[in-house]
């Protein structure tokens, strides 16, 4: 039961961490439309689950190229596979 509850929370927080990295932290997430309260709640939850602030956390095996992300015209546009 615990795994069913925790897995979606962890995935949500990993998505938050990735968005934090790509958007430049707190201010970037605010610019995307996330409320200050929601950002603070996620930071708190992230610290509780991962033991570090999103700025300090490094995920083994994962590298993020923010420059490449920003050079991409529309990084959210889905590409269609045929």
PyMOL Python script that loads the backbone (N, CA, C, O; Angstrom):
from pymol import cmd

cmd.read_pdbstr("""\
ATOM      1  N   UNK A   1       0.819  -1.182   0.000  1.00  0.00           N
ATOM      2  CA  UNK A   1       0.000   0.000   0.000  1.00  0.00           C
ATOM      3  C   UNK A   1       0.871   1.259   0.000  1.00  0.00           C
ATOM      4  O   UNK A   1       0.592   2.220  -0.716  1.00  0.00           O
ATOM      5  N   UNK A   2       1.927   1.236   0.811  1.00  0.00           N
ATOM      6  CA  UNK A   2       2.793   2.411   0.906  1.00  0.00           C
ATOM      7  C   UNK A   2       3.434   2.740  -0.438  1.00  0.00           C
ATOM      8  O   UNK A   2       3.557   3.911  -0.797  1.00  0.00           O
ATOM      9  N   UNK A   3       3.838   1.725  -1.173  1.00  0.00           N
ATOM     10  CA  UNK A   3       4.451   1.962  -2.486  1.00  0.00           C
ATOM     11  C   UNK A   3       3.477   2.629  -3.446  1.00  0.00           C
ATOM     12  O   UNK A   3       3.869   3.485  -4.238  1.00  0.00           O
ATOM     13  N   UNK A   4       2.221   2.242  -3.377  1.00  0.00           N
ATOM     14  CA  UNK A   4       1.215   2.836  -4.256  1.00  0.00           C
ATOM     15  C   UNK A   4       1.000   4.307  -3.940  1.00  0.00           C
ATOM     16  O   UNK A   4       0.679   5.098  -4.827  1.00  0.00           O
ATOM     17  N   UNK A   5       1.176   4.668  -2.687  1.00  0.00           N
ATOM     18  CA  UNK A   5       0.995   6.057  -2.275  1.00  0.00           C
ATOM     19  C   UNK A   5       2.254   6.874  -2.551  1.00  0.00           C
ATOM     20  O   UNK A   5       2.167   8.005  -3.030  1.00  0.00           O
ATOM     21  N   UNK A   6       3.412   6.315  -2.255  1.00  0.00           N
ATOM     22  CA  UNK A   6       4.665   7.050  -2.356  1.00  0.00           C
ATOM     23  C   UNK A   6       5.117   7.256  -3.798  1.00  0.00           C
ATOM     24  O   UNK A   6       5.634   8.325  -4.125  1.00  0.00           O
ATOM     25  N   UNK A   7       4.941   6.283  -4.649  1.00  0.00           N
ATOM     26  CA  UNK A   7       5.436   6.386  -6.026  1.00  0.00           C
ATOM     27  C   UNK A   7       4.944   7.638  -6.741  1.00  0.00           C
ATOM     28  O   UNK A   7       5.766   8.345  -7.324  1.00  0.00           O
ATOM     29  N   UNK A   8       3.647   7.955  -6.730  1.00  0.00           N
ATOM     30  CA  UNK A   8       3.208   9.181  -7.404  1.00  0.00           C
ATOM     31  C   UNK A   8       3.788  10.453  -6.776  1.00  0.00           C
ATOM     32  O   UNK A   8       4.042  11.430  -7.480  1.00  0.00           O
ATOM     33  N   UNK A   9       3.995  10.443  -5.465  1.00  0.00           N
ATOM     34  CA  UNK A   9       4.579  11.610  -4.795  1.00  0.00           C
ATOM     35  C   UNK A   9       6.018  11.803  -5.250  1.00  0.00           C
ATOM     36  O   UNK A   9       6.429  12.916  -5.575  1.00  0.00           O
ATOM     37  N   UNK A  10       6.778  10.720  -5.273  1.00  0.00           N
ATOM     38  CA  UNK A  10       8.178  10.795  -5.691  1.00  0.00           C
ATOM     39  C   UNK A  10       8.267  11.244  -7.148  1.00  0.00           C
ATOM     40  O   UNK A  10       9.101  12.086  -7.479  1.00  0.00           O
ATOM     41  N   UNK A  11       7.436  10.705  -8.009  1.00  0.00           N
ATOM     42  CA  UNK A  11       7.455  11.121  -9.414  1.00  0.00           C
ATOM     43  C   UNK A  11       7.107  12.595  -9.560  1.00  0.00           C
ATOM     44  O   UNK A  11       7.722  13.296 -10.363  1.00  0.00           O
ATOM     45  N   UNK A  12       6.137  13.071  -8.801  1.00  0.00           N
ATOM     46  CA  UNK A  12       5.777  14.484  -8.823  1.00  0.00           C
ATOM     47  C   UNK A  12       6.956  15.343  -8.384  1.00  0.00           C
ATOM     48  O   UNK A  12       7.244  16.367  -9.004  1.00  0.00           O
ATOM     49  N   UNK A  13       7.634  14.934  -7.326  1.00  0.00           N
ATOM     50  CA  UNK A  13       8.764  15.709  -6.824  1.00  0.00           C
ATOM     51  C   UNK A  13       9.951  15.679  -7.773  1.00  0.00           C
ATOM     52  O   UNK A  13      10.685  16.662  -7.871  1.00  0.00           O
ATOM     53  N   UNK A  14      10.150  14.575  -8.470  1.00  0.00           N
ATOM     54  CA  UNK A  14      11.223  14.529  -9.470  1.00  0.00           C
ATOM     55  C   UNK A  14      10.907  15.453 -10.640  1.00  0.00           C
ATOM     56  O   UNK A  14      11.800  16.097 -11.191  1.00  0.00           O
ATOM     57  N   UNK A  15       9.644  15.514 -11.014  1.00  0.00           N
ATOM     58  CA  UNK A  15       9.227  16.470 -12.045  1.00  0.00           C
ATOM     59  C   UNK A  15       9.431  17.901 -11.584  1.00  0.00           C
ATOM     60  O   UNK A  15       9.858  18.756 -12.360  1.00  0.00           O
ATOM     61  N   UNK A  16       9.125  18.159 -10.325  1.00  0.00           N
ATOM     62  CA  UNK A  16       9.354  19.482  -9.740  1.00  0.00           C
ATOM     63  C   UNK A  16      10.840  19.826  -9.788  1.00  0.00           C
ATOM     64  O   UNK A  16      11.213  20.935 -10.170  1.00  0.00           O
ATOM     65  N   UNK A  17      11.683  18.877  -9.401  1.00  0.00           N
ATOM     66  CA  UNK A  17      13.130  19.095  -9.424  1.00  0.00           C
ATOM     67  C   UNK A  17      13.622  19.419 -10.834  1.00  0.00           C
ATOM     68  O   UNK A  17      14.428  20.330 -11.021  1.00  0.00           O
ATOM     69  N   UNK A  18      13.134  18.670 -11.821  1.00  0.00           N
ATOM     70  CA  UNK A  18      13.539  18.920 -13.200  1.00  0.00           C
ATOM     71  C   UNK A  18      13.089  20.303 -13.660  1.00  0.00           C
ATOM     72  O   UNK A  18      13.868  21.037 -14.269  1.00  0.00           O
ATOM     73  N   UNK A  19      11.848  20.663 -13.375  1.00  0.00           N
ATOM     74  CA  UNK A  19      11.343  21.993 -13.740  1.00  0.00           C
ATOM     75  C   UNK A  19      12.157  23.075 -13.020  1.00  0.00           C
ATOM     76  O   UNK A  19      12.466  24.110 -13.610  1.00  0.00           O
ATOM     77  N   UNK A  20      12.500  22.845 -11.764  1.00  0.00           N
ATOM     78  CA  UNK A  20      13.309  23.782 -10.991  1.00  0.00           C
ATOM     79  C   UNK A  20      14.635  24.030 -11.707  1.00  0.00           C
ATOM     80  O   UNK A  20      15.058  25.175 -11.866  1.00  0.00           O
ATOM     81  N   UNK A  21      15.282  22.955 -12.136  1.00  0.00           N
ATOM     82  CA  UNK A  21      16.567  23.061 -12.822  1.00  0.00           C
ATOM     83  C   UNK A  21      16.432  23.791 -14.159  1.00  0.00           C
ATOM     84  O   UNK A  21      17.210  24.696 -14.461  1.00  0.00           O
ATOM     85  N   UNK A  22      15.455  23.399 -14.941  1.00  0.00           N
ATOM     86  CA  UNK A  22      15.309  23.943 -16.294  1.00  0.00           C
ATOM     87  C   UNK A  22      14.814  25.383 -16.307  1.00  0.00           C
ATOM     88  O   UNK A  22      15.167  26.149 -17.204  1.00  0.00           O
ATOM     89  N   UNK A  23      14.014  25.756 -15.339  1.00  0.00           N
ATOM     90  CA  UNK A  23      13.423  27.096 -15.329  1.00  0.00           C
ATOM     91  C   UNK A  23      14.196  28.099 -14.484  1.00  0.00           C
ATOM     92  O   UNK A  23      13.832  29.274 -14.436  1.00  0.00           O
ATOM     93  N   UNK A  24      15.246  27.660 -13.824  1.00  0.00           N
ATOM     94  CA  UNK A  24      16.065  28.602 -13.064  1.00  0.00           C
ATOM     95  C   UNK A  24      15.616  28.825 -11.636  1.00  0.00           C
ATOM     96  O   UNK A  24      15.852  29.893 -11.070  1.00  0.00           O
ATOM     97  N   UNK A  25      14.975  27.836 -11.050  1.00  0.00           N
ATOM     98  CA  UNK A  25      14.628  27.919  -9.637  1.00  0.00           C
ATOM     99  C   UNK A  25      13.302  28.589  -9.351  1.00  0.00           C
ATOM    100  O   UNK A  25      12.376  28.560 -10.162  1.00  0.00           O
ATOM    101  N   UNK A  26      13.234  29.194  -8.174  1.00  0.00           N
ATOM    102  CA  UNK A  26      11.992  29.756  -7.647  1.00  0.00           C
ATOM    103  C   UNK A  26      11.356  30.764  -8.612  1.00  0.00           C
ATOM    104  O   UNK A  26      10.175  30.661  -8.941  1.00  0.00           O
ATOM    105  N   UNK A  27      12.152  31.733  -9.055  1.00  0.00           N
ATOM    106  CA  UNK A  27      11.616  32.790  -9.917  1.00  0.00           C
ATOM    107  C   UNK A  27      11.108  32.231 -11.242  1.00  0.00           C
ATOM    108  O   UNK A  27      10.084  32.674 -11.761  1.00  0.00           O
ATOM    109  N   UNK A  28      11.824  31.265 -11.777  1.00  0.00           N
ATOM    110  CA  UNK A  28      11.400  30.656 -13.035  1.00  0.00           C
ATOM    111  C   UNK A  28      10.078  29.922 -12.909  1.00  0.00           C
ATOM    112  O   UNK A  28       9.243  29.979 -13.811  1.00  0.00           O
ATOM    113  N   UNK A  29       9.886  29.233 -11.795  1.00  0.00           N
ATOM    114  CA  UNK A  29       8.623  28.530 -11.574  1.00  0.00           C
ATOM    115  C   UNK A  29       7.478  29.516 -11.371  1.00  0.00           C
ATOM    116  O   UNK A  29       6.351  29.265 -11.798  1.00  0.00           O
ATOM    117  N   UNK A  30       7.774  30.639 -10.716  1.00  0.00           N
ATOM    118  CA  UNK A  30       6.757  31.688 -10.577  1.00  0.00           C
ATOM    119  C   UNK A  30       6.352  32.227 -11.942  1.00  0.00           C
ATOM    120  O   UNK A  30       5.169  32.451 -12.202  1.00  0.00           O
ATOM    121  N   UNK A  31       7.332  32.434 -12.811  1.00  0.00           N
ATOM    122  CA  UNK A  31       7.037  32.936 -14.159  1.00  0.00           C
ATOM    123  C   UNK A  31       6.173  31.958 -14.943  1.00  0.00           C
ATOM    124  O   UNK A  31       5.394  32.363 -15.805  1.00  0.00           O
ATOM    125  N   UNK A  32       6.313  30.663 -14.643  1.00  0.00           N
ATOM    126  CA  UNK A  32       5.475  29.659 -15.306  1.00  0.00           C
ATOM    127  C   UNK A  32       4.041  29.667 -14.779  1.00  0.00           C
ATOM    128  O   UNK A  32       3.149  29.062 -15.372  1.00  0.00           O
ATOM    129  N   UNK A  33       3.829  30.362 -13.653  1.00  0.00           N
ATOM    130  CA  UNK A  33       2.490  30.451 -13.099  1.00  0.00           C
ATOM    131  C   UNK A  33       2.267  29.677 -11.824  1.00  0.00           C
ATOM    132  O   UNK A  33       1.141  29.605 -11.332  1.00  0.00           O
ATOM    133  N   UNK A  34       3.308  29.101 -11.285  1.00  0.00           N
ATOM    134  CA  UNK A  34       3.181  28.357 -10.036  1.00  0.00           C
ATOM    135  C   UNK A  34       3.126  29.355  -8.875  1.00  0.00           C
ATOM    136  O   UNK A  34       3.913  30.301  -8.833  1.00  0.00           O
ATOM    137  N   UNK A  35       2.215  29.149  -7.947  1.00  0.00           N
ATOM    138  CA  UNK A  35       2.094  30.074  -6.818  1.00  0.00           C
ATOM    139  C   UNK A  35       3.265  29.895  -5.855  1.00  0.00           C
ATOM    140  O   UNK A  35       3.872  28.827  -5.774  1.00  0.00           O
ATOM    141  N   UNK A  36       3.563  30.969  -5.131  1.00  0.00           N
ATOM    142  CA  UNK A  36       4.647  30.915  -4.144  1.00  0.00           C
ATOM    143  C   UNK A  36       4.380  29.826  -3.111  1.00  0.00           C
ATOM    144  O   UNK A  36       5.289  29.092  -2.724  1.00  0.00           O
ATOM    145  N   UNK A  37       3.129  29.725  -2.668  1.00  0.00           N
ATOM    146  CA  UNK A  37       2.771  28.719  -1.662  1.00  0.00           C
ATOM    147  C   UNK A  37       3.016  27.314  -2.189  1.00  0.00           C
ATOM    148  O   UNK A  37       3.530  26.462  -1.465  1.00  0.00           O
ATOM    149  N   UNK A  38       2.652  27.062  -3.445  1.00  0.00           N
ATOM    150  CA  UNK A  38       2.853  25.735  -4.041  1.00  0.00           C
ATOM    151  C   UNK A  38       4.345  25.416  -4.162  1.00  0.00           C
ATOM    152  O   UNK A  38       4.762  24.280  -3.937  1.00  0.00           O
ATOM    153  N   UNK A  39       5.136  26.415  -4.515  1.00  0.00           N
ATOM    154  CA  UNK A  39       6.580  26.201  -4.627  1.00  0.00           C
ATOM    155  C   UNK A  39       7.167  25.871  -3.253  1.00  0.00           C
ATOM    156  O   UNK A  39       7.950  24.931  -3.117  1.00  0.00           O
ATOM    157  N   UNK A  40       6.786  26.646  -2.239  1.00  0.00           N
ATOM    158  CA  UNK A  40       7.290  26.380  -0.888  1.00  0.00           C
ATOM    159  C   UNK A  40       6.872  24.996  -0.391  1.00  0.00           C
ATOM    160  O   UNK A  40       7.663  24.300   0.246  1.00  0.00           O
ATOM    161  N   UNK A  41       5.634  24.596  -0.679  1.00  0.00           N
ATOM    162  CA  UNK A  41       5.175  23.259  -0.268  1.00  0.00           C
ATOM    163  C   UNK A  41       6.008  22.170  -0.923  1.00  0.00           C
ATOM    164  O   UNK A  41       6.386  21.192  -0.278  1.00  0.00           O
ATOM    165  N   UNK A  42       6.293  22.345  -2.207  1.00  0.00           N
ATOM    166  CA  UNK A  42       7.073  21.324  -2.910  1.00  0.00           C
ATOM    167  C   UNK A  42       8.522  21.303  -2.443  1.00  0.00           C
ATOM    168  O   UNK A  42       9.126  20.235  -2.345  1.00  0.00           O
ATOM    169  N   UNK A  43       9.082  22.469  -2.156  1.00  0.00           N
ATOM    170  CA  UNK A  43      10.450  22.499  -1.622  1.00  0.00           C
ATOM    171  C   UNK A  43      10.498  21.733  -0.306  1.00  0.00           C
ATOM    172  O   UNK A  43      11.401  20.927  -0.083  1.00  0.00           O
ATOM    173  N   UNK A  44       9.528  21.985   0.560  1.00  0.00           N
ATOM    174  CA  UNK A  44       9.478  21.291   1.851  1.00  0.00           C
ATOM    175  C   UNK A  44       9.352  19.780   1.656  1.00  0.00           C
ATOM    176  O   UNK A  44      10.071  19.007   2.289  1.00  0.00           O
ATOM    177  N   UNK A  45       8.447  19.367   0.787  1.00  0.00           N
ATOM    178  CA  UNK A  45       8.260  17.935   0.523  1.00  0.00           C
ATOM    179  C   UNK A  45       9.521  17.334  -0.094  1.00  0.00           C
ATOM    180  O   UNK A  45       9.910  16.216   0.243  1.00  0.00           O
ATOM    181  N   UNK A  46      10.156  18.080  -0.997  1.00  0.00           N
ATOM    182  CA  UNK A  46      11.379  17.594  -1.635  1.00  0.00           C
ATOM    183  C   UNK A  46      12.456  17.347  -0.585  1.00  0.00           C
ATOM    184  O   UNK A  46      13.114  16.307  -0.597  1.00  0.00           O
ATOM    185  N   UNK A  47      12.631  18.302   0.318  1.00  0.00           N
ATOM    186  CA  UNK A  47      13.620  18.140   1.396  1.00  0.00           C
ATOM    187  C   UNK A  47      13.304  16.919   2.257  1.00  0.00           C
ATOM    188  O   UNK A  47      14.201  16.165   2.635  1.00  0.00           O
ATOM    189  N   UNK A  48      12.021  16.733   2.561  1.00  0.00           N
ATOM    190  CA  UNK A  48      11.625  15.604   3.402  1.00  0.00           C
ATOM    191  C   UNK A  48      11.931  14.263   2.735  1.00  0.00           C
ATOM    192  O   UNK A  48      12.372  13.324   3.398  1.00  0.00           O
ATOM    193  N   UNK A  49      11.696  14.174   1.428  1.00  0.00           N
ATOM    194  CA  UNK A  49      11.863  12.897   0.724  1.00  0.00           C
ATOM    195  C   UNK A  49      13.285  12.657   0.231  1.00  0.00           C
ATOM    196  O   UNK A  49      13.745  11.516   0.199  1.00  0.00           O
ATOM    197  N   UNK A  50      13.986  13.726  -0.154  1.00  0.00           N
ATOM    198  CA  UNK A  50      15.315  13.558  -0.750  1.00  0.00           C
ATOM    199  C   UNK A  50      16.450  14.088   0.116  1.00  0.00           C
ATOM    200  O   UNK A  50      17.620  13.895  -0.211  1.00  0.00           O
ATOM    201  N   UNK A  51      16.116  14.755   1.216  1.00  0.00           N
ATOM    202  CA  UNK A  51      17.130  15.211   2.152  1.00  0.00           C
ATOM    203  C   UNK A  51      17.969  16.378   1.689  1.00  0.00           C
ATOM    204  O   UNK A  51      19.037  16.632   2.247  1.00  0.00           O
ATOM    205  N   UNK A  52      17.503  17.101   0.667  1.00  0.00           N
ATOM    206  CA  UNK A  52      18.261  18.241   0.153  1.00  0.00           C
ATOM    207  C   UNK A  52      17.321  19.213  -0.539  1.00  0.00           C
ATOM    208  O   UNK A  52      16.222  18.852  -0.959  1.00  0.00           O
ATOM    209  N   UNK A  53      17.771  20.441  -0.648  1.00  0.00           N
ATOM    210  CA  UNK A  53      17.047  21.463  -1.403  1.00  0.00           C
ATOM    211  C   UNK A  53      17.203  21.144  -2.892  1.00  0.00           C
ATOM    212  O   UNK A  53      18.219  20.570  -3.283  1.00  0.00           O
ATOM    213  N   UNK A  54      16.235  21.496  -3.726  1.00  0.00           N
ATOM    214  CA  UNK A  54      16.352  21.211  -5.165  1.00  0.00           C
ATOM    215  C   UNK A  54      17.619  21.782  -5.812  1.00  0.00           C
ATOM    216  O   UNK A  54      18.123  21.217  -6.783  1.00  0.00           O
ATOM    217  N   UNK A  55      18.136  22.894  -5.282  1.00  0.00           N
ATOM    218  CA  UNK A  55      19.393  23.453  -5.812  1.00  0.00           C
ATOM    219  C   UNK A  55      20.590  22.559  -5.511  1.00  0.00           C
ATOM    220  O   UNK A  55      21.560  22.538  -6.269  1.00  0.00           O
ATOM    221  N   UNK A  56      20.522  21.835  -4.425  1.00  0.00           N
ATOM    222  CA  UNK A  56      21.666  21.046  -3.963  1.00  0.00           C
ATOM    223  C   UNK A  56      21.621  19.587  -4.405  1.00  0.00           C
ATOM    224  O   UNK A  56      22.648  18.910  -4.425  1.00  0.00           O
ATOM    225  N   UNK A  57      20.446  19.110  -4.755  1.00  0.00           N
ATOM    226  CA  UNK A  57      20.254  17.700  -5.082  1.00  0.00           C
ATOM    227  C   UNK A  57      20.845  17.372  -6.446  1.00  0.00           C
ATOM    228  O   UNK A  57      20.639  18.100  -7.417  1.00  0.00           O
ATOM    229  N   UNK A  58      21.575  16.278  -6.506  1.00  0.00           N
ATOM    230  CA  UNK A  58      22.082  15.755  -7.775  1.00  0.00           C
ATOM    231  C   UNK A  58      21.611  14.316  -7.900  1.00  0.00           C
ATOM    232  O   UNK A  58      21.744  13.523  -6.967  1.00  0.00           O
ATOM    233  N   UNK A  59      21.065  13.991  -9.046  1.00  0.00           N
ATOM    234  CA  UNK A  59      20.589  12.640  -9.270  1.00  0.00           C
ATOM    235  C   UNK A  59      21.664  11.854 -10.019  1.00  0.00           C
ATOM    236  O   UNK A  59      22.047  12.232 -11.126  1.00  0.00           O
ATOM    237  N   UNK A  60      22.148  10.777  -9.433  1.00  0.00           N
ATOM    238  CA  UNK A  60      23.179   9.984 -10.094  1.00  0.00           C
ATOM    239  C   UNK A  60      22.718   9.529 -11.488  1.00  0.00           C
ATOM    240  O   UNK A  60      21.616   9.008 -11.660  1.00  0.00           O
ATOM    241  N   UNK A  61      23.584   9.742 -12.456  1.00  0.00           N
ATOM    242  CA  UNK A  61      23.286   9.305 -13.812  1.00  0.00           C
ATOM    243  C   UNK A  61      22.498  10.300 -14.638  1.00  0.00           C
ATOM    244  O   UNK A  61      22.235  10.058 -15.816  1.00  0.00           O
ATOM    245  N   UNK A  62      22.115  11.426 -14.033  1.00  0.00           N
ATOM    246  CA  UNK A  62      21.306  12.412 -14.753  1.00  0.00           C
ATOM    247  C   UNK A  62      22.085  13.707 -14.882  1.00  0.00           C
ATOM    248  O   UNK A  62      22.554  14.268 -13.892  1.00  0.00           O
ATOM    249  N   UNK A  63      22.218  14.173 -16.113  1.00  0.00           N
ATOM    250  CA  UNK A  63      22.798  15.490 -16.358  1.00  0.00           C
ATOM    251  C   UNK A  63      21.779  16.323 -17.107  1.00  0.00           C
ATOM    252  O   UNK A  63      21.031  15.809 -17.939  1.00  0.00           O
ATOM    253  N   UNK A  64      21.754  17.597 -16.811  1.00  0.00           N
ATOM    254  CA  UNK A  64      20.785  18.498 -17.420  1.00  0.00           C
ATOM    255  C   UNK A  64      21.544  19.570 -18.180  1.00  0.00           C
ATOM    256  O   UNK A  64      22.384  20.265 -17.608  1.00  0.00           O
ATOM    257  N   UNK A  65      21.257  19.705 -19.450  1.00  0.00           N
ATOM    258  CA  UNK A  65      21.877  20.724 -20.286  1.00  0.00           C
ATOM    259  C   UNK A  65      20.863  21.858 -20.463  1.00  0.00           C
ATOM    260  O   UNK A  65      20.063  21.852 -21.398  1.00  0.00           O
ATOM    261  N   UNK A  66      20.913  22.820 -19.557  1.00  0.00           N
ATOM    262  CA  UNK A  66      19.955  23.929 -19.575  1.00  0.00           C
ATOM    263  C   UNK A  66      20.122  24.751 -20.847  1.00  0.00           C
ATOM    264  O   UNK A  66      19.136  25.224 -21.411  1.00  0.00           O
ATOM    265  N   UNK A  67      21.340  24.922 -21.297  1.00  0.00           N
ATOM    266  CA  UNK A  67      21.581  25.678 -22.529  1.00  0.00           C
ATOM    267  C   UNK A  67      20.886  25.046 -23.725  1.00  0.00           C
ATOM    268  O   UNK A  67      20.256  25.744 -24.519  1.00  0.00           O
ATOM    269  N   UNK A  68      20.997  23.735 -23.856  1.00  0.00           N
ATOM    270  CA  UNK A  68      20.324  23.037 -24.961  1.00  0.00           C
ATOM    271  C   UNK A  68      18.813  23.158 -24.825  1.00  0.00           C
ATOM    272  O   UNK A  68      18.111  23.363 -25.814  1.00  0.00           O
ATOM    273  N   UNK A  69      18.323  23.034 -23.621  1.00  0.00           N
ATOM    274  CA  UNK A  69      16.885  23.178 -23.367  1.00  0.00           C
ATOM    275  C   UNK A  69      16.393  24.554 -23.827  1.00  0.00           C
ATOM    276  O   UNK A  69      15.351  24.670 -24.472  1.00  0.00           O
ATOM    277  N   UNK A  70      17.149  25.579 -23.488  1.00  0.00           N
ATOM    278  CA  UNK A  70      16.730  26.947 -23.847  1.00  0.00           C
ATOM    279  C   UNK A  70      16.898  27.240 -25.332  1.00  0.00           C
ATOM    280  O   UNK A  70      16.185  28.084 -25.875  1.00  0.00           O
ATOM    281  N   UNK A  71      17.822  26.561 -25.994  1.00  0.00           N
ATOM    282  CA  UNK A  71      17.994  26.757 -27.436  1.00  0.00           C
ATOM    283  C   UNK A  71      16.901  26.086 -28.254  1.00  0.00           C
ATOM    284  O   UNK A  71      16.700  26.439 -29.416  1.00  0.00           O
ATOM    285  N   UNK A  72      16.197  25.132 -27.675  1.00  0.00           N
ATOM    286  CA  UNK A  72      15.147  24.421 -28.377  1.00  0.00           C
ATOM    287  C   UNK A  72      13.933  25.333 -28.497  1.00  0.00           C
ATOM    288  O   UNK A  72      13.437  25.817 -27.480  1.00  0.00           O
ATOM    289  N   UNK A  73      13.433  25.588 -29.726  1.00  0.00           N
ATOM    290  CA  UNK A  73      12.338  26.542 -29.924  1.00  0.00           C
ATOM    291  C   UNK A  73      11.107  26.265 -29.056  1.00  0.00           C
ATOM    292  O   UNK A  73      10.590  27.182 -28.418  1.00  0.00           O
ATOM    293  N   UNK A  74      10.639  25.039 -29.022  1.00  0.00           N
ATOM    294  CA  UNK A  74       9.465  24.694 -28.226  1.00  0.00           C
ATOM    295  C   UNK A  74       9.707  23.326 -27.598  1.00  0.00           C
ATOM    296  O   UNK A  74       9.326  22.301 -28.163  1.00  0.00           O
ATOM    297  N   UNK A  75      10.343  23.313 -26.424  1.00  0.00           N
ATOM    298  CA  UNK A  75      10.699  22.023 -25.826  1.00  0.00           C
ATOM    299  C   UNK A  75       9.500  21.181 -25.420  1.00  0.00           C
ATOM    300  O   UNK A  75       9.649  19.984 -25.173  1.00  0.00           O
ATOM    301  N   UNK A  76       8.319  21.776 -25.344  1.00  0.00           N
ATOM    302  CA  UNK A  76       7.144  21.022 -24.909  1.00  0.00           C
ATOM    303  C   UNK A  76       6.337  20.458 -26.059  1.00  0.00           C
ATOM    304  O   UNK A  76       5.406  19.680 -25.852  1.00  0.00           O
ATOM    305  N   UNK A  77       6.696  20.851 -27.274  1.00  0.00           N
ATOM    306  CA  UNK A  77       5.960  20.351 -28.430  1.00  0.00           C
ATOM    307  C   UNK A  77       6.264  18.868 -28.632  1.00  0.00           C
ATOM    308  O   UNK A  77       7.417  18.478 -28.813  1.00  0.00           O
ATOM    309  N   UNK A  78       5.244  18.074 -28.599  1.00  0.00           N
ATOM    310  CA  UNK A  78       5.423  16.635 -28.774  1.00  0.00           C
ATOM    311  C   UNK A  78       5.773  16.333 -30.219  1.00  0.00           C
ATOM    312  O   UNK A  78       5.233  16.937 -31.146  1.00  0.00           O
ATOM    313  N   UNK A  79       6.679  15.398 -30.393  1.00  0.00           N
ATOM    314  CA  UNK A  79       6.987  14.943 -31.738  1.00  0.00           C
ATOM    315  C   UNK A  79       6.215  13.657 -31.982  1.00  0.00           C
ATOM    316  O   UNK A  79       6.078  12.821 -31.089  1.00  0.00           O
ATOM    317  N   UNK A  80       5.731  13.516 -33.159  1.00  0.00           N
ATOM    318  CA  UNK A  80       4.914  12.362 -33.498  1.00  0.00           C
ATOM    319  C   UNK A  80       5.771  11.273 -34.123  1.00  0.00           C
ATOM    320  O   UNK A  80       6.519  11.523 -35.068  1.00  0.00           O
ATOM    321  N   UNK A  81       5.655  10.077 -33.593  1.00  0.00           N
ATOM    322  CA  UNK A  81       6.379   8.936 -34.154  1.00  0.00           C
ATOM    323  C   UNK A  81       5.495   8.232 -35.148  1.00  0.00           C
ATOM    324  O   UNK A  81       4.289   8.103 -34.938  1.00  0.00           O
ATOM    325  N   UNK A  82       6.086   7.778 -36.225  1.00  0.00           N
ATOM    326  CA  UNK A  82       5.300   7.064 -37.233  1.00  0.00           C
ATOM    327  C   UNK A  82       5.621   5.603 -37.225  1.00  0.00           C
ATOM    328  O   UNK A  82       5.054   4.842 -38.009  1.00  0.00           O
TER     329      UNK A  82
END
""", "prot")
cmd.dss("prot")
cmd.show_as("cartoon", "prot")
cmd.util.cbc("prot")
cmd.orient("prot")
